[in-house]
Amino acid sequence: MDIKANLEAVKKSFVNPSCQLIAVSKTKPIEDLKAAYAAGIRDFGENKVQEIQAKQPEMPTDTRWHMIGHLQSNKVKYIAPYVHLIHGVDSFKLLKEINKQGKKINRVIPVLLQMHIAEEESKFGFDQTELEEMLNSEEFAQLTHVQIKGLMGMATFTENSDQIRKEFRGLKTLFEELKKRDLPPFVHLEDLSMGMSGDYQIAQEEGSTMVRIGSAIFGARNYSQGRTEKKYSH
Ligand SMILES: *Cc1c(COP(=O)(O)O)cnc(C)c1O
């Protein structure tokens, strides 16, 4: 697996060259992360707290760790001191916990709100009603140690590119709509995290600012050693 060559090929195929690339290194050994680092990558995406915890001390200190998967509230405290961006904030409960942990260590933690845009019921994320409820609540306005930097979404896993495009477009529309709203100062909507190995070009055409790419860089993942990837079984 030539990680450097894969990275070059991926970047060359970007529709929007200024879109940020997050290299999704979940399940991959530290040597693979180091190879990507040597090729210039600083942003790495992981979806398990335990795995970030294990890899973080092994990588140079300027590595930026992105938590891209579903995050359980009781695990926030482990990554709160160093996580660069939490992409998968999918409930108000989780956001409040991140705020609480940030407060404890006096750090404002950058997050994205994950919206449910796919047809599949199994994918995590806010629906529009839940989002509105949160945005309109008094408790929300009082958060002090989170910074909401944008939205994240995962499209349906399908060959139907029109379907994928429609879902990304819907997320972009919501993103633009929210930007115009009068929201608390800790909401700075600038990042739209959408697109993975199979759909990043469509995502970029639809306005993605950040793509999360794993298998196109590091090769297919092998989950045969007892690993499970709950609610994300492509
Ligand atoms: C695994 C994962 C990715 C990367 O998937 P690839 O298809 O390997 O590029 C992106 N986003 C999330 C949330 C993931 O869990």
The ligand as an SDF file (V2000), in Angstrom:
LIG
                    3D

 15 15  0  0  0  0  0  0  0  0999 V2000
  -14.8220    5.5310    8.3490 C   0  0  0  0  0  0  0  0  0  0  0  0
  -15.3790    6.8700    8.1650 C   0  0  0  0  0  0  0  0  0  0  0  0
  -15.0040    7.6810    7.0820 C   0  0  0  0  0  0  0  0  0  0  0  0
  -14.0410    7.2520    5.9940 C   0  0  0  0  0  0  0  0  0  0  0  0
  -14.6090    6.2610    5.2020 O   0  0  0  0  0  0  0  0  0  0  0  0
  -13.9030    5.7940    3.8230 P   0  0  0  0  0  0  0  0  0  0  0  0
  -15.0410    5.2660    3.0350 O   0  0  0  0  0  0  0  0  0  0  0  0
  -12.9230    4.7430    4.2070 O   0  0  0  0  0  0  0  0  0  0  0  0
  -13.2640    6.9630    3.2250 O   0  0  0  0  0  0  0  0  0  0  0  0
  -15.5300    8.9560    7.0220 C   0  0  0  0  0  0  0  0  0  0  0  0
  -16.3870    9.4070    7.9380 N   0  0  0  0  0  0  0  0  0  0  0  0
  -16.7750    8.6600    8.9860 C   0  0  0  0  0  0  0  0  0  0  0  0
  -17.7190    9.2390    9.9700 C   0  0  0  0  0  0  0  0  0  0  0  0
  -16.2910    7.3690    9.1470 C   0  0  0  0  0  0  0  0  0  0  0  0
  -16.6910    6.6380   10.1880 O   0  0  0  0  0  0  0  0  0  0  0  0
  1  2  1  0
  2  3  1  0
  2 14  2  0
  3  4  1  0
  3 10  2  0
  4  5  1  0
  5  6  1  0
  6  7  2  0
  6  8  1  0
  6  9  1  0
 10 11  1  0
 11 12  2  0
 12 13  1  0
 12 14  1  0
 14 15  1  0
M  END
$$$$
